[in-house]
Amino acid sequence: MSDSELQARIAELETQLAFQDDLLQSLNQVTIRQEEQMLVIIRELKSLREQVAVMSSAPNKANAEEPPPHY
């Protein structure tokens, strides 16, 4: 293999490595953003569960009333 062929192969490998590095950084940013979104969703789900627990433990005013006399 000649010197120019080796240089061409090295240049091609460097180009591929640069593209792979860029892709890896992009995927890392997506992963970070998704993790942040998941943390927000987990907090919201926890809040909703707490609200449901409070609502289910509190007496329901509509059900607490006596039925009308015609029942």
C-alpha positions, 0 to 999 in steps of 0.5 A, spaced: 500 500 500 502 506 498 503 512 502 498 516 499 493 510 499 494 510 507 493 517 508 487 517 504 484 511 509 487 515 515 483 521 512 477 516 511 477 513 518 478 520 521 472 523 517 468 517 520 470 518 527 468 525 527 461 523 524 460 518 530 463 523 535 458 528 533 452 522 533 454 520 540 454 527 543 447 528 539 444 522 542 447 524 549 443 530 549 437 526 547 438 522 553 439 527 558 433 531 555 429 525 556 431 523 563 429 530 565 422 529 562 421 523 565 423 526 572 418 531 571 413 526 569 415 522 575 413 528 580 407 529 576 405 522 577 406 522 584 402 529 585 396 526 582 397 519 586 397 524 592 391 528 590 387 521 588 389 518 595 386 525 598 380 525 594 378 518 596 379 518 603 375 525 604 368 523 604 364 525 598 359 530 600 354 528 594 354 521 597 354 523 604 347 526 603 341 522 605 337 520 599 330 524 597 324 521 601 321 518 594 326 513 595 
